[in-house]
Amino acid sequence: MSHTPLASDPVGIAATDLAPRLRLALVRLARRLRSEQADAGLTPSMASALASIERAGPISLGELAAVEQLAPPSLTRIVGRLEDAGLVERVIDAADRRIARVEITDVGRRLLHKIRSRKTAFLARRLSKLTDDERAVLADALPLLEALLDGEIR
């Protein structure tokens, strides 16, 4: 594995030195993983909304807009495209017929599974090229990365 050390003394690595390099690596990795869904015909926004619908659905468009941090008109267009593709369906709320909730279809679930499998396979291929020690370093770093994501750093 080739990389440039941040500092000769790892104890002295400043957050301001690490942040730009970590940001770039994560952005590039996320972009590469997104390319694994390209042939699925989904934009990143569509894939994200579909995953949120799977996770939280059935969900109202307003709730989904909040989860996705999108303006309601943009989200409505995205859901319309997902619905046209047969990946989601709108279901009228039994308690309040003015509210439509969106839920994932079996076709949508299968597509998400395919996308996730491709992304996992890509990472597995790359990880298999690392040594056992290098994979151990990444495994040890995962709880820290997850804590950064969740904002739960001590």
LOMIMI-979677 format. One record per residue: residue number from 1; residue in three letters; x, y, z of N, C-alpha, C in turn. Coordinates in steps of 0.2 Angstrom, whole numbers, always signed. Layout:
<atoms>
ATOM  num  residu    n_X    n_Y    n_Z   ca_X   ca_Y   ca_Z    c_X    c_Y    c_Z
ATOM  NUM     ALA      X      Y      Z      X      Y      Z      X      Y      Z
...
</atoms>
This chain:
<atoms>
ATOM  num  residu    n_X    n_Y    n_Z   ca_X   ca_Y   ca_Z    c_X    c_Y    c_Z
ATOM    1     MET     +4     -6     +0     +0     +0     +0     +4     +6     +0
ATOM    2     SER     +3    +11     -5     +8    +17     -5     +4    +23     -2
ATOM    3     HIS     +7    +26     +3     +4    +32     +5     +9    +36     +8
ATOM    4     THR     +8    +43     +9    +13    +47    +11    +11    +48    +19
ATOM    5     PRO    +16    +47    +23    +14    +48    +30    +12    +56    +31
ATOM    6     LEU     +8    +57    +36     +6    +64    +38    +12    +67    +42
ATOM    7     ALA    +15    +63    +46    +20    +66    +50    +25    +60    +52
ATOM    8     SER    +31    +62    +54    +35    +56    +56    +33    +54    +63
ATOM    9     ASP    +30    +58    +67    +28    +56    +74    +20    +56    +74
ATOM   10     PRO    +17    +50    +73    +10    +50    +73     +6    +53    +78
ATOM   11     VAL     +9    +53    +84     +6    +56    +90     +5    +64    +89
ATOM   12     GLY     +9    +67    +85     +9    +74    +83     +5    +76    +78
ATOM   13     ILE     +0    +72    +75     -4    +73    +69     -9    +78    +72
ATOM   14     ALA    -10    +84    +69    -15    +89    +70    -21    +88    +66
ATOM   15     ALA    -27    +89    +69    -33    +88    +66    -33    +92    +59
ATOM   16     THR    -30    +98    +59    -30   +102    +53    -26    +99    +48
ATOM   17     ASP    -21    +95    +50    -17    +91    +44    -21    +85    +42
ATOM   18     LEU    -24    +82    +46    -28    +76    +44    -34    +77    +41
ATOM   19     ALA    -38    +82    +42    -44    +83    +40    -45    +84    +32
ATOM   20     PRO    -40    +88    +29    -41    +88    +22    -40    +82    +18
ATOM   21     ARG    -35    +78    +20    -33    +72    +17    -38    +66    +18
ATOM   22     LEU    -41    +66    +24    -47    +61    +26    -53    +63    +22
ATOM   23     ARG    -54    +70    +21    -60    +72    +17    -59    +70    +10
ATOM   24     LEU    -54    +71     +7    -52    +69     +0    -53    +62     -1
ATOM   25     ALA    -50    +58     +4    -50    +51     +3    -58    +48     +3
ATOM   26     LEU    -62    +51     +8    -68    +49     +9    -73    +51     +3
ATOM   27     VAL    -72    +57     +0    -76    +59     -5    -74    +55    -11
ATOM   28     ARG    -68    +54    -13    -66    +50    -18    -69    +43    -18
ATOM   29     LEU    -68    +40    -12    -71    +33    -11    -79    +33    -12
ATOM   30     ALA    -82    +38     -9    -89    +38    -10    -91    +39    -17
ATOM   31     ARG    -87    +43    -21    -89    +44    -28    -88    +38    -32
ATOM   32     ARG    -82    +34    -30    -81    +28    -34    -87    +23    -32
ATOM   33     LEU    -89    +22    -26    -94    +18    -24   -101    +20    -28
ATOM   34     ARG   -102    +26    -29   -108    +29    -32   -108    +26    -39
ATOM   35     SER   -102    +26    -42   -101    +24    -49   -103    +16    -50
ATOM   36     GLU   -103    +13    -45   -105     +6    -45   -113     +5    -46
ATOM   37     GLN   -117    +11    -45   -124    +10    -46   -126    +14    -53
ATOM   38     ALA   -121    +16    -56   -122    +20    -63   -127    +16    -67
ATOM   39     ASP   -125     +9    -68   -129     +6    -73   -136     +4    -71
ATOM   40     ALA   -138     +6    -64   -145     +4    -62   -150    +10    -64
ATOM   41     GLY   -147    +15    -67   -151    +20    -70   -154    +25    -64
ATOM   42     LEU   -150    +25    -59   -152    +30    -53   -147    +35    -52
ATOM   43     THR   -150    +41    -51   -145    +47    -49   -143    +45    -42
ATOM   44     PRO   -138    +49    -39   -137    +48    -32   -143    +50    -28
ATOM   45     SER   -146    +55    -30   -152    +57    -26   -157    +52    -26
ATOM   46     MET   -158    +49    -31   -164    +44    -32   -162    +38    -27
ATOM   47     ALA   -155    +36    -28   -153    +30    -24   -154    +32    -16
ATOM   48     SER   -152    +38    -14   -152    +40     -7   -159    +39     -5
ATOM   49     ALA   -164    +42     -9   -171    +42     -7   -174    +35     -7
ATOM   50     LEU   -172    +31    -11   -174    +24    -11   -172    +21     -5
ATOM   51     ALA   -166    +22     -3   -163    +18     +3   -167    +21     +9
ATOM   52     SER   -168    +27     +9   -172    +30    +15   -179    +28    +15
ATOM   53     ILE   -182    +27     +9   -189    +24     +9   -189    +17    +12
ATOM   54     GLU   -184    +13    +10   -183     +6    +12   -182     +6    +20
ATOM   55     ARG   -178    +11    +22   -176    +11    +30   -182    +13    +34
ATOM   56     ALA   -185    +19    +31   -190    +22    +36   -198    +21    +33
ATOM   57     GLY   -199    +18    +28   -205    +18    +25   -210    +13    +28
ATOM   58     PRO   -216    +14    +27   -219    +19    +23   -218    +26    +26
ATOM   59     ILE   -217    +31    +22   -215    +37    +24   -219    +43    +20
ATOM   60     SER   -221    +48    +23   -224    +54    +20   -219    +57    +16
ATOM   61     LEU   -221    +61    +10   -216    +65     +6   -213    +70    +11
ATOM   62     GLY   -216    +73    +15   -214    +78    +20   -208    +76    +24
ATOM   63     GLU   -210    +70    +27   -205    +67    +31   -198    +65    +27
ATOM   64     LEU   -200    +62    +21   -194    +60    +17   -190    +66    +15
ATOM   65     ALA   -193    +72    +13   -190    +78    +12   -185    +80    +17
ATOM   66     ALA   -187    +79    +23   -183    +81    +29   -178    +76    +30
ATOM   67     VAL   -179    +70    +29   -173    +65    +30   -168    +66    +25
ATOM   68     GLU   -170    +67    +19   -165    +68    +13   -163    +76    +13
ATOM   69     GLN   -165    +80    +17   -163    +87    +17   -164    +90    +10
ATOM   70     LEU   -170    +89     +7   -171    +92     +0   -178    +96     +1
ATOM   71     ALA   -179   +101     -4   -185   +104     -4   -190   +100     -7
ATOM   72     PRO   -196   +101     -4   -202    +96     -6   -203    +96    -13
ATOM   73     PRO   -202   +101    -17   -203   +100    -25   -198    +95    -28
ATOM   74     SER   -192    +96    -26   -187    +92    -28   -188    +85    -26
ATOM   75     LEU   -190    +84    -20   -191    +77    -18   -197    +74    -21
ATOM   76     THR   -202    +78    -23   -208    +75    -26   -206    +73    -33
ATOM   77     ARG   -202    +76    -37   -199    +74    -43   -195    +68    -43
ATOM   78     ILE   -191    +67    -38   -187    +61    -37   -192    +55    -36
ATOM   79     VAL   -197    +56    -31   -201    +51    -30   -205    +49    -36
ATOM   80     GLY   -207    +54    -40   -211    +52    -46   -207    +48    -51
ATOM   81     ARG   -200    +50    -51   -196    +45    -56   -195    +38    -53
ATOM   82     LEU   -195    +38    -46   -194    +31    -43   -201    +27    -44
ATOM   83     GLU   -206    +31    -44   -213    +28    -45   -214    +26    -52
ATOM   84     ASP   -212    +30    -57   -212    +28    -64   -208    +22    -65
ATOM   85     ALA   -203    +21    -62   -198    +15    -63   -201     +9    -59
ATOM   86     GLY   -206    +10    -55   -209     +4    -52   -205     +2    -45
ATOM   87     LEU   -201     +7    -43   -197     +5    -37   -200     +7    -31
ATOM   88     VAL   -205    +12    -31   -209    +14    -25   -216    +14    -27
ATOM   89     GLU   -220    +14    -22   -227    +16    -23   -230    +20    -18
ATOM   90     ARG   -235    +24    -20   -238    +29    -15   -244    +25    -12
ATOM   91     VAL   -245    +25     -6   -251    +22     -2   -254    +27     +2
ATOM   92     ILE   -261    +28     +1   -265    +33     +5   -265    +31    +12
ATOM   93     ASP   -264    +35    +17   -264    +34    +24   -271    +32    +26
ATOM   94     ALA   -272    +27    +29   -279    +25    +31   -282    +29    +36
ATOM   95     ALA   -278    +32    +41   -280    +37    +46   -282    +44    +43
ATOM   96     ASP   -278    +46    +38   -279    +53    +36   -278    +52    +28
ATOM   97     ARG   -284    +52    +25   -283    +51    +17   -280    +56    +13
ATOM   98     ARG   -279    +62    +17   -275    +67    +13   -268    +66    +13
ATOM   99     ILE   -265    +61    +16   -258    +60    +17   -257    +54    +13
ATOM  100     ALA   -252    +54     +8   -249    +48     +4   -242    +47     +7
ATOM  101     ARG   -242    +40     +8   -235    +38    +11   -232    +34     +5
ATOM  102     VAL   -225    +34     +5   -221    +31     +0   -218    +24     +3
ATOM  103     GLU   -219    +19     -1   -215    +13     +1   -212     +9     -4
ATOM  104     ILE   -207     +6     -3   -203     +3     -8   -206     -4    -10
ATOM  105     THR   -205     -5    -17   -208    -11    -20   -203    -17    -19
ATOM  106     ASP   -205    -23    -21   -200    -28    -21   -195    -27    -27
ATOM  107     VAL   -197    -24    -32   -192    -22    -38   -187    -17    -35
ATOM  108     GLY   -189    -12    -31   -185     -8    -28   -180    -11    -23
ATOM  109     ARG   -183    -16    -19   -178    -19    -14   -173    -23    -18
ATOM  110     ARG   -175    -26    -23   -170    -31    -27   -165    -26    -30
ATOM  111     LEU   -167    -20    -33   -162    -16    -35   -157    -13    -30
ATOM  112     LEU   -160    -11    -24   -155     -9    -19   -150    -15    -17
ATOM  113     HIS   -153    -21    -17   -148    -26    -15   -143    -27    -20
ATOM  114     LYS   -145    -27    -26   -140    -27    -32   -134    -22    -31
ATOM  115     ILE   -137    -15    -30   -132    -10    -29   -127    -11    -24
ATOM  116     ARG   -130    -13    -18   -126    -14    -12   -121    -19    -13
ATOM  117     SER   -123    -25    -16   -119    -30    -17   -113    -28    -22
ATOM  118     ARG   -114    -24    -27   -109    -22    -31   -104    -18    -27
ATOM  119     LYS   -107    -13    -23   -102     -9    -19    -98    -13    -14
ATOM  120     THR   -101    -18    -11    -98    -22     -7    -92    -26    -10
ATOM  121     ALA    -94    -29    -16    -89    -33    -20    -83    -28    -22
ATOM  122     PHE    -85    -22    -24    -79    -18    -26    -74    -17    -20
ATOM  123     LEU    -77    -15    -14    -73    -14     -8    -69    -21     -6
ATOM  124     ALA    -73    -26     -7    -70    -33     -5    -64    -34    -10
ATOM  125     ARG    -64    -32    -16    -59    -33    -21    -53    -29    -19
ATOM  126     ARG    -54    -23    -17    -49    -18    -15    -46    -20     -9
ATOM  127     LEU    -50    -22     -4    -47    -24     +3    -43    -31     +2
ATOM  128     SER    -45    -35     -2    -41    -41     -3    -34    -40     -5
ATOM  129     LYS    -33    -34     -8    -26    -33    -11    -21    -30     -5
ATOM  130     LEU    -24    -29     +1    -21    -26     +7    -18    -32    +11
ATOM  131     THR    -13    -31    +15    -10    -36    +19    -15    -37    +25
ATOM  132     ASP    -14    -42    +29    -18    -44    +35    -17    -38    +39
ATOM  133     ASP    -11    -35    +40    -10    -30    +45    -13    -23    +43
ATOM  134     GLU    -13    -22    +36    -17    -16    +34    -24    -17    +34
ATOM  135     ARG    -27    -23    +33    -34    -23    +35    -36    -23    +42
ATOM  136     ALA    -31    -25    +46    -32    -24    +54    -32    -17    +55
ATOM  137     VAL    -28    -13    +52    -28     -5    +54    -35     -2    +52
ATOM  138     LEU    -37     -4    +46    -44     -2    +44    -49     -4    +49
ATOM  139     ALA    -49    -10    +51    -54    -13    +55    -54     -9    +62
ATOM  140     ASP    -48     -7    +64    -47     -4    +71    -50     +3    +70
ATOM  141     ALA    -49     +6    +64    -51    +13    +63    -59    +14    +62
ATOM  142     LEU    -62     +8    +60    -70     +9    +59    -74    +12    +65
ATOM  143     PRO    -73    +10    +71    -76    +13    +76    -75    +21    +77
ATOM  144     LEU    -69    +23    +75    -68    +30    +75    -72    +34    +69
ATOM  145     LEU    -72    +31    +63    -75    +33    +58    -83    +34    +59
ATOM  146     GLU    -85    +28    +62    -92    +28    +64    -94    +33    +69
ATOM  147     ALA    -90    +34    +74    -91    +40    +79    -90    +47    +76
ATOM  148     LEU    -86    +48    +71    -86    +54    +67    -92    +55    +64
ATOM  149     LEU    -95    +50    +61   -101    +51    +57   -107    +52    +61
ATOM  150     ASP   -107    +49    +67   -113    +50    +72   -112    +56    +76
ATOM  151     GLY   -106    +59    +76   -104    +65    +80   -103    +63    +88
ATOM  152     GLU   -102    +57    +89   -101    +54    +96    -94    +54    +98
ATOM  153     ILE    -90    +59    +96    -83    +58    +99    -82    +61   +106
ATOM  154     ARG    -79    +58   +110    -78    +59   +117    -76    +66   +118
</atoms>
